[in-house]
């Protein structure tokens, strides 16, 4: 499945899919705040994924899917 246009410019190591709980309300691509996010402890405030459509910030990395 090809990437949507809004996610094309995001580097692969920073791109994840999240369930956006903002305005989108569905699965969207997001940009992760840190490239080594999987090594950080859950709950670290510096780790989040920001929806590329509406800007919602997800802080629950166990639901993120690498794309």
C-alpha positions in Angstrom: 0.0 0.0 0.0 1.5 3.4 -1.0 2.1 6.1 1.6 -0.4 9.0 1.6 1.0 12.2 0.4 1.0 13.8 3.8 3.5 11.2 5.1 5.9 11.0 2.2 8.5 13.5 3.5 8.9 12.0 7.0 12.0 9.8 7.4 11.3 6.1 7.8 12.9 5.9 11.3 10.6 8.7 12.6 7.3 7.5 10.9 4.8 5.4 12.8 1.1 4.8 12.6 -1.1 5.7 15.5 -4.8 5.7 16.4 -5.4 9.5 16.3 -7.7 10.5 19.2 -7.7 14.2 18.0 -9.8 15.6 15.2 -9.1 12.6 12.9 -10.5 9.8 15.0 -8.8 7.1 13.0 -5.5 5.5 12.1 -3.0 8.1 10.8 0.7 8.4 10.2 2.6 10.4 12.8 6.1 11.7 13.4 8.0 10.5 16.5 9.8 13.0 18.6 13.0 10.9 19.0 14.6 8.4 16.6 15.5 6.1 19.4 12.0 6.2 21.0 11.8 2.4 21.5 14.8 2.5 24.0 13.1 5.1 26.3 11.0 4.0 29.2 7.2 4.2 28.9 6.0 7.5 30.2 9.1 9.5 29.3 7.6 13.0 28.5 10.1 13.6 25.7 8.7 10.7 23.6 5.5 11.3 21.7 4.1 10.8 18.2 2.4 13.8 16.5 -0.3 13.2 14.0 0.7 14.6 10.6 -2.9 15.6 9.9 -4.2 17.4 13.0 -1.3 17.7 15.4 -2.6 15.4 18.1 0.2 14.1 20.3 0.1 10.4 21.3 2.2 9.4 24.4 1.3 5.7 24.5 4.1 4.0 22.5 2.7 0.5 23.0 0.1 1.3 20.3 2.5 2.7 17.7 3.2 0.7 14.6 6.4 1.2 12.7 5.8 1.8 9.0 
